[in-house]
Amino acid sequence: MGVKLTDGNNDIVIGTSNGLAIRFNEKDVREMGRTATGVRGIKLGKDDYVIGCIVVKRTASLLVVTDQGFGKRSDINDYRITRRGGKGVITVKTGDKIGKLIAMKEVEDND
């Protein structure tokens, strides 16, 4: 998966292969010791897995790409802030034609 550096006050967006994404404030993630198992970021459905996460640091858009070559760009503010551990909201309606989500990035107009 990956690790992102934050300043303690950012929002996190986690995306899944089935086209769902959740946005929550990182203060919802409590501090733990090294041997702890962690906390749930997003509830996964059957045959679903996390494909990426971003740390929202600027007013930008979320760009997602599917394995069939489709892309979609959405305003970050379209993702309501929720609590961690939820199912998320639909980012892309996946299927045979569109494919599964494979990547997500935070982008601005000049990127």
N, C-alpha and C positions, 0 to 999 in steps of 0.2 A: 504494500500500500504506500506508505510514505509518512513523513513527519513534516510539519510546518512550524515555523517560528512565529510566535505572536507576542504582543505586548501586554496581554492580560485583559484587554478591553474590546477585542474584535468579535465579529460574528463569524461563524463557521458554516460552510455549505458542504454537505456530503451528498454525492450522487451514486446511484446504483445502475446496474446493467439493464434493469427493467424500466428505466426512464424516470425514476422517482428521485426527488431531491428534498433535503430538509435543511432549514436554516435555523440556527440557535446561537445564543451568546455563549462564549467560552466560559463565562463565570458559572454556567450550569454544570461544568465538569469540575468535580472536586479534586483536590490534590491528593495523591496517594503515594505510598512507598513503592520501592522497586519491585517487590514481590507480589504486589496486588494485580488482579486480573483486569482492571480497568472498568469503564462504564460504557453502557450502550449509547451509540450515537444515533443509529437509525435501526428500526425494526425491519428485518429482511423477510421477503416472501419466499415461496418455494422457488428454488433454482435461481435466486437472486444473489448478487454480491456487490460489494462496494467497488466502484471504478475510479474514484478520486475524491479529493476534497480541496476546497480553497479557503483561504483566510480573506475575508472581505476587508480590504484596507483602503479602498477608494470608491468613489461613485462610478461604477462601471457596469459592464454587462457580463452575463454568464454565457460562454460559448460552449456548446456541446456538440460532439461528433459521434455518428453511429458507424457500425462496422459495414454498412452498405453505402457509405460515402455521403450520407446526409448530415447537414449541420443546422444548428438553430442558435440564434442569439437572442437572449432575453434580458430585460433589465433586472438587475439584482434586487431592486426594491419590489419587484413583482412577487418575490418569495417572502411571505410573511414570517416574522420571527416567532418560533414556537419553542417548546421545551424539547430537549434531546430525548431520543428514544421513541419518537413517533414514526409513522409510516412515510411521511413526507407528502409532497404534492407532485403531480404529473409535470414533468419537464418536456418529455417527448413521448408520444404514443408509439411504442415499439410494436413490431410485427414483422412478417416475412419481407415486406417491401422496404420498410424503414430500417429494420435490423435492431440490434441491441446497442445501447450506449457503451462507448469505449473510452471516451476522454472528455474532460471538462477543464476550462481555463477561465480566469478573470481577464477581460479585455476592455480596452477603451477604443475610441474611434481611430486613433493614430497608431495603434498596435499592429 
